[in-house]
Amino acid sequence: MKSILLVDHYAEVDVKPTDMLETYIRLTSENVGQMIARTNLNECICPGCGDDTNPEAFQRFGLTYVACPNCRTLRVSPRPDESAIADYYANSEAEVYWRDELSSST
């Protein structure tokens, strides 16, 4: 028996319906903004090497992403605590939409 493995690179937009993806992005923007407004954000050290510098790389959805100058780990800092992040993934409209609508229909 012969097995063939094909590897092809694609983006979510290539396989997800555009209107549903746009809804998810809109909900994510709204929900992340709500989470930021109701929780304290804490500076964090690099989980890769422990460096505590925070050179900004870019911002998205109101969060600042920083790139570690030592090991190049990309992280959010300041960020919500673990319980706020877990609650977001379990209960936010965006994540419920992703699980119940977007993923199930594609």
C-alpha positions as CSV (number, residue, x, y, z in Angstrom):
1,M,0.0,0.0,0.0
2,K,1.3,3.4,-0.9
3,S,0.5,6.6,1.2
4,I,0.7,10.1,-0.2
5,L,0.8,13.1,2.0
6,L,0.0,16.5,0.5
7,V,0.7,19.6,2.4
8,D,-0.9,22.9,1.3
9,H,-0.8,26.2,3.1
10,Y,-4.0,28.1,3.4
11,A,-5.6,30.9,5.4
12,E,-8.9,30.7,7.2
13,V,-10.4,33.1,4.6
14,D,-9.7,30.4,2.0
15,V,-12.0,27.9,3.7
16,K,-14.5,29.9,5.8
17,P,-17.4,31.9,4.4
18,T,-16.5,35.6,4.3
19,D,-19.7,36.8,5.9
20,M,-19.3,34.4,8.8
21,L,-15.6,35.2,9.3
22,E,-16.5,39.0,9.3
23,T,-19.2,38.3,12.0
24,Y,-16.6,36.4,14.1
25,I,-14.1,39.2,13.7
26,R,-16.7,41.9,14.7
27,L,-17.8,39.8,17.7
28,T,-14.2,39.3,18.7
29,S,-13.4,43.0,18.6
30,E,-16.5,43.8,20.7
31,N,-15.9,41.0,23.2
32,V,-12.2,41.7,23.7
33,G,-13.1,45.4,24.3
34,Q,-15.7,44.4,26.9
35,M,-13.2,42.1,28.6
36,I,-10.5,44.8,28.7
37,A,-13.0,47.2,30.3
38,R,-14.0,44.9,33.1
39,T,-10.6,43.4,34.1
40,N,-7.2,44.5,35.2
41,L,-4.4,44.1,32.7
42,N,-1.1,42.9,34.1
43,E,2.4,43.2,32.6
44,C,3.9,39.8,32.0
45,I,7.4,38.5,31.4
46,C,8.3,36.4,28.4
47,P,7.1,32.8,28.9
48,G,9.9,31.6,26.7
49,C,13.0,33.0,28.4
50,G,11.8,35.2,31.3
51,D,12.9,38.5,29.8
52,D,10.9,41.4,31.3
53,T,11.2,44.0,28.5
54,N,8.1,44.7,26.5
55,P,9.0,46.2,23.1
56,E,5.7,46.8,21.3
57,A,5.2,44.9,18.0
58,F,1.7,45.9,17.1
59,Q,-1.8,46.3,18.5
60,R,-5.0,44.4,17.7
61,F,-8.4,44.5,19.3
62,G,-7.1,47.0,21.8
63,L,-4.4,44.6,23.1
64,T,-0.7,45.3,22.8
65,Y,1.5,42.5,21.4
66,V,5.1,42.6,22.3
67,A,8.0,40.7,20.8
68,C,10.8,39.4,23.1
69,P,14.2,40.7,21.9
70,N,15.9,37.6,23.1
71,C,13.9,34.6,21.9
72,R,11.4,36.4,19.6
73,T,8.3,35.0,21.5
74,L,5.2,37.1,20.7
75,R,2.9,37.7,23.6
76,V,0.2,40.1,24.8
77,S,1.4,42.4,27.6
78,P,-0.3,43.8,29.5
79,R,-2.9,41.1,29.5
80,P,-5.9,39.8,31.5
81,D,-5.3,37.2,34.1
82,E,-5.8,33.5,33.4
83,S,-9.3,33.3,34.8
84,A,-10.5,36.2,32.5
85,I,-8.9,34.5,29.5
86,A,-10.5,31.2,30.3
87,D,-13.9,32.9,30.8
88,Y,-13.5,34.6,27.5
89,Y,-12.8,31.4,25.6
90,A,-15.7,29.6,27.4
91,N,-18.4,32.2,27.3
92,S,-17.7,35.1,24.9
93,E,-20.2,35.6,22.0
94,A,-17.3,35.3,19.5
95,E,-16.1,32.0,20.8
96,V,-19.6,30.5,21.1
97,Y,-20.2,31.7,17.5
98,W,-17.0,30.1,16.3
99,R,-17.9,26.7,18.0
100,D,-21.6,26.6,17.3
101,E,-21.9,28.3,14.0
102,L,-18.7,28.8,12.0
103,S,-16.9,25.6,12.7
104,S,-20.0,23.4,12.5
105,S,-21.0,24.8,9.1
106,T,-17.6,24.6,7.4
